[in-house]
Amino acid sequence: MAGISVSLSPLNLDIRYFSCSSSSSFSSSPLPLSLHLPKRSSSSSSSSSIVRCQAVEGDKRGAKRNVFDNASNLLTNFLSGGNLGSMPIAEGAVSDLVGKPLFFSLYNWFLQHGSVYKLAFGPKAFVVVSDPMVVRHILRENAFSYDKGVLADILEPIMGKGLIPADLDTWKQRRRVIAPGFHNSYLEAMVKTFTTCSERTISKFDKLLEAKGYGGQNSIELDLEAEFSSLALDVIGLSVFNYDFGSVTKESPVIKAVYGTLFEAEHRSTFYIPYWKLPFASCIVPRQRKFQRDLKIINDCLDELIRNAKESRQETDVEKLQQRDYLNLKDASLLRFLVDMRGVDVDDRQLRDDLMTMLIAGHETTAAVLTWAVFLLAQNPDKMKKAQAEVDSVLGSDRPTYESLKKLQYIRLIVVESLRLYPQPPLLIRRSLKPDVLPGGYKGDKDGYPIPAGTDVFLSVYNLHRSPYFWDNPHDFEPERFLVERKNEEIEGWAGFDPSRSPGALYPNEIISDFALLPFGGGPRKCVGDQFALMESTVALAMLLQKFDVGLRGTPESVELVTGATIHTKNGLWCNLRTRSDLQ
């Protein structure tokens, strides 16, 4: 459920339309690239060269700018240049970033221009924020002075008034209804669902290995990103709708429609011109006709599930709903909770929007987290062995339970470290509803930066998570980093990293890190399903490592990044799986 507050990073003009700043550009080598950054320490993990992006020499940048680039930036400065005062400016050039993710360039500009800067592009200017103190100001201290802006425009045809694109009034109403559904008894019962769905995936791998074994082979090649995607879809179906997609082992029109809708959501989040809003586009454009068919299949399925749930409605108070015996309840889904809640007579359309939002957002993020966790572990066999040793000690041959999950500390830290290095999504989008003054942030203007109403702001989670000012060895895969308190004596206004600030928390969060770590947003509009997603990822990863050793089929450099709703691979994460007993 990780994506309920997760913006699908629209205006990832990255893929086609942005480029580097006036002093640097990116090479054309395959992603992931490596990045040259100021280092706080000389130590480095074996994955450090893989999880960095590399900038080339800046003096080549000016020669590359063409007439169109210059016209684009001139237009920006003419139309919006004076609105943001003395804020540092990073000028975008259209010609340099074809096919490269925006967040790489935003990072490069962050190192050059600081924590808050204006990105000038064509007729529009955006404010890019890469500082925890400024993010805290926007997400928590002034949360209701900002809305989702362009994000809502892009996602409304897909998610309606679900939590992500909802206007402020609708969001407040639905948040009060949905948030109680993720109570402890529900999460405890969902661990059983996570385990059941993960067992399907493990069983599938076992059967493939068994078939290979007849030919004398004891390993198989699989696209684990695709397998994790199927696993996450099954989990969402059972836990949210009480519907078994069974996508690990079969295909159906509904499953195909779900993936078609996911692809369209990603397409819209990365395409600059919203051509789908043109009159008759849904009838004329083949892609949009298919999208409408897919949407109808899913909506018909959700409508039937909602109708069935309402026919067996057992209305009661929230407190009694939370006290149900969810471990033995036949239908423990979130839909059942929402339908049975007394005093909430929501129409079917709003329920469907809620469910669609959870389906798309919750599925995408969990699959991505597991993909990058395996990618990182495969490059760090010592950390994989350490994780497996913890799984052996805590679980043995048993399956995870709610209580044993609490003891899988290192697995949990791996999940969060994967989210730090590959945040899902790498950007959050906000728009100011009224004039505001943003804090200057670290090394910024002490008087801050005034912004007018209507300013579009990119909160770069990627920059936050890899900031050399707030993290030691920011590009290295070090799950152990979260075990160490970091007292801050250098940066005014930042409280440092202190686990004691969030007692009882199973996973590091924005409170512990004072907004330097933002895996699920922060403030009032933080993801309501963060614990659900983290537990789901922990169970799935533990069960995979319990049974298998995993290695990349090719080199890490061959795993190319693309972005849309999440950071994912271009051609899948192809891995070699071997049962651990074969190597012992």
Salt bridges, closest charged atoms under 4 A:
GLU91 OE1 - ARG65 NH1 3.31
ASP96 OD2 - ARG61 NE 3.49
GLU141 OE2 - ARG136 NE 3.22
GLU141 OE1 - HIS137 ND1 3.97
ASP167 OD2 - LYS161 NZ 3.06
GLU199 OE2 - ARG399 NE 3.28
ASP206 OD2 - LYS547 NZ 2.69
GLU221 OE1 - ARG553 NH1 3.53
GLU227 OE1 - LYS204 NZ 3.06
ASP234 OD2 - ARG200 NH1 3.24
ASP244 OD2 - ARG200 NH2 2.66
GLU251 OE1 - LYS256 NZ 3.93
GLU264 OE2 - ARG268 NE 2.75
GLU264 OE1 - ARG287 NE 2.81
GLU266 OE1 - HIS568 NE2 2.46
ASP294 OD2 - LYS290 NZ 2.72
ASP300 OD2 - LYS296 NZ 2.81
ASP303 OD2 - ARG352 NH1 3.07
GLU315 OE2 - ARG313 NH2 3.85
ASP317 OD1 - ARG342 NH1 3.11
ASP331 OD2 - ARG336 NE 3.51
ASP340 OD2 - ARG324 NH2 2.89
ASP340 OD1 - ARG336 NH1 3.03
ASP345 OD1 - ARG313 NH1 3.62
ASP348 OD1 - LYS310 NZ 2.51
ASP353 OD1 - ARG349 NE 3.42
ASP354 OD2 - ARG174 NH2 2.59
GLU364 OE2 - HIS363 ND1 3.76
ASP392 OD2 - ARG580 NH2 2.74
GLU403 OE2 - LYS406 NZ 3.37
GLU417 OE1 - ARG420 NE 2.76
GLU417 OE2 - ARG481 NE 3.14
ASP436 OD2 - HIS137 NE2 2.81
ASP456 OD2 - LYS124 NZ 3.03
ASP456 OD1 - ARG431 NE 2.81
ASP472 OD1 - ARG40 NE 2.73
ASP476 OD2 - LYS39 NZ 3.75
ASP476 OD1 - ARG52 NH2 3.29
GLU478 OE1 - ARG481 NH2 3.58
GLU480 OE2 - LYS386 NZ 3.27
GLU510 OE1 - LYS526 NZ 3.03
ASP514 OD2 - ARG136 NH1 2.85
ASP530 OD2 - LYS526 NZ 3.35
